[in-house]
Amino acid sequence: MATVKEEYVSFEIAKLLKEKGFDEGCRACYGSAGSFCYKKYEIEASECEIHNYLLAPTLQMAMCWLRKKGIAVVPILSSVLDNERFLWDIEITVAKTNESYHQGWIYESYERACEAAIKYCLENLI
C-alpha cells in the first residue's frame, strides 16, 4: 500500500496565514529562517509565538480554514496531458458576495494550483 505524502504550505504562505489570523494546531512549523520542521505532536499557536515559529498547515488545512471564512477553493482538472500528467485550474467562490473567480489559472500540479489559490485568497479576499 502506498503512503500518502502530506503537502504543506510554503514559508511565504505560512507568513500570510499568520498575518490573516490562522491559529489552528499543526504538526509542522517553519523556523524564522524558513527551515521546515515536522513534529510528532500538534503545535499550538501559543507555542509558536514562544519559539518564534510559524505554523505550517497542510494545503487541505489551509483550504478548510478558508472555507470557515466563507471562501471555497476548488481545484478543477483542466486537461489530461497523458496518463500521468494533468493540468489544473482553480475556482474560488466567496459565499458573502456569491462571486466566483475562475480566471484560467493553469498549473501542472494539483498542489501548486492549491498553493496559488490560497495565496490569491489571502492577498486579495481576506
C-alpha positions as MATLAB code, in Angstrom:
seq = 'MATVKEEYVSFEIAKLLKEKGFDEGCRACYGSAGSFCYKKYEIEASECEIHNYLLAPTLQMAMCWLRKKGIAVVPILSSVLDNERFLWDIEITVAKTNESYHQGWIYESYERACEAAIKYCLENLI';
ca = [
       0.000    0.000    0.000;
       1.355    3.423   -0.952;
       1.662    6.057    1.735;
       0.084    9.449    1.282;
       2.505   12.346    1.384;
       1.130   15.458    3.029;
       1.770   18.705    1.188;
       2.395   21.714    3.419;
       2.017   25.376    2.578;
       5.194   27.220    1.675;
       7.013   29.512    4.093;
       5.575   32.519    2.211;
       2.014   31.253    2.599;
       2.622   30.380    6.266;
       3.587   34.035    6.859;
       0.437   35.263    5.087;
      -1.728   32.851    7.074;
      -0.282   34.149   10.334;
      -0.931   37.753    9.250;
      -4.547   36.852    8.486;
      -5.113   35.125   11.842;
      -4.555   31.416   11.219;
      -4.005   29.858   14.651;
      -5.042   26.213   14.399;
      -2.780   23.478   15.723;
      -0.417   21.875   13.213;
       2.142   19.098   13.207;
       4.680   21.170   11.293;
       6.231   24.594   11.510;
       8.806   26.866    9.941;
      11.687   28.450   11.822;
      12.365   32.163   11.405;
      14.773   31.487    8.526;
      12.255   29.280    6.721;
      13.551   25.874    7.805;
      10.768   23.258    7.856;
      10.265   21.074   10.916;
       7.784   18.226   11.362;
       6.722   17.448   14.933;
       5.382   14.206   16.399;
       2.747   16.206   18.241;
       0.421   19.057   17.407;
       1.905   22.534   17.868;
      -0.366   25.289   19.113;
      -0.089   28.923   18.027;
       0.980   29.953   21.551;
       3.967   27.566   21.411;
       4.961   29.015   18.044;
       4.959   32.530   19.498;
       7.316   31.473   22.302;
       9.804   29.830   19.931;
       9.351   32.297   17.039;
       7.975   29.577   14.724;
       5.315   29.833   12.050;
       2.582   27.217   11.914;
       2.799   25.166    8.711;
      -0.587   23.673    7.896;
      -1.186   21.258    5.059;
      -2.756   22.663    1.910;
      -6.001   20.946    2.892;
      -5.950   22.550    6.358;
      -5.447   25.994    4.815;
      -8.305   25.427    2.348;
     -10.540   24.237    5.217;
      -9.674   27.390    7.188;
     -10.637   29.488    4.144;
     -13.968   27.617    3.892;
     -14.694   28.517    7.515;
     -14.246   32.132    6.415;
     -16.700   31.628    3.542;
     -14.189   31.156    0.732;
     -14.236   27.886   -1.202;
     -11.171   26.856   -3.194;
     -11.938   24.092   -5.684;
      -9.199   22.539   -7.826;
     -10.543   21.515  -11.241;
      -8.956   19.091  -13.671;
      -8.430   21.230  -16.761;
      -6.950   18.719  -19.182;
      -5.079   15.454  -19.374;
      -1.643   15.620  -20.977;
      -1.018   11.879  -20.777;
      -1.731    9.027  -18.348;
       0.374   10.592  -15.571;
       0.271   14.347  -16.185;
      -2.658   16.690  -15.809;
      -3.269   20.426  -15.930;
      -5.193   22.010  -13.069;
      -7.318   25.126  -12.823;
      -8.881   26.675   -9.738;
     -12.286   28.076   -8.971;
     -12.677   30.322   -5.946;
     -16.133   31.219   -4.627;
     -16.825   33.818   -1.936;
     -20.030   32.974   -0.036;
     -20.827   36.516    1.195;
     -20.891   38.056   -2.266;
     -21.540   34.887   -4.302;
     -18.657   36.000   -6.515;
     -16.717   33.344   -8.335;
     -13.150   33.635   -9.624;
     -12.219   31.325  -12.461;
      -9.512   33.089  -14.416;
      -7.979   30.210  -16.303;
      -5.033   29.741  -13.983;
      -3.341   26.579  -15.208;
      -0.855   24.559  -13.145;
       0.941   21.292  -13.789;
       0.287   20.001  -10.284;
      -2.733   19.914   -8.021;
      -0.588   21.115   -5.115;
       0.767   24.171   -6.951;
      -2.749   25.075   -8.063;
      -3.972   24.914   -4.447;
      -0.988   26.932   -3.182;
      -1.569   29.669   -5.790;
      -5.275   29.841   -4.964;
      -4.602   30.066   -1.216;
      -2.125   32.880   -1.847;
      -4.629   34.725   -4.034;
      -7.321   34.446   -1.347;
      -5.016   35.663    1.422;
      -3.707   38.596   -0.593;
      -6.987   39.686   -2.191;
     -10.036   38.338   -0.372;
      -9.270   38.374    3.370;
];
